C-alpha cells in the first residue's frame, strides 16, 4: 500500500463488512474492548473524525504505567480509510518527538468479507525497528482480531 522506506504493515481478512470495522475503529467508547492487547487497557479515548481533529488514546499497563497517544487525523474517508499522526497534537501543535503516521484501510472484498490493512510509517529507521521490536506484528494483529470480534457483534 505504501512505498515508505520505514513502514510496518499487517493485512487481515475478516468475515465482517468494512463498514462495521470502520465503526468500531471510530467509536472511542469501544476502544477499551479492543485497542490494546491484554494485560494493557485503554482508560481514555477521543476521536474528532476530521482532518486536523484530535486523536487521543491513553493506554495503561499492568503495573499502572501509562502511555498517552496524542495526535491528529490527516485524512478521514468514511468506511474506507483513516490516516493519523503523532507528529502534531490537537490544534496542529507539533509534538516533541514524532514517531509514526498510521494508515488504516478498510476494503470490502465481497460476500460480507473485508480486508483490513494497518500501516505504520516512521520517520526514521530506528523508530521502525523499535516499533517492530515492541511487537508490532503480533500486537497490531491481536488488536485487529479483537476489533473484528467486536464488529461481528454489531
Secondary structure, DSSP 8 states (H G I E B T S, - for coil): ----TTEEEEEEEESS-HHHHHHHHT-GGGGGGTSS-TT-EEEEEEE--STT-EEEEEEE-TTS-EEEEEEEEEEEETTTEEEEESSEEGGGEE-SS--EEEEEEEEEEETTEEEEEEEEEESSHHHHHHHHHTTHHHHHHHHHHHHHHHHHT-
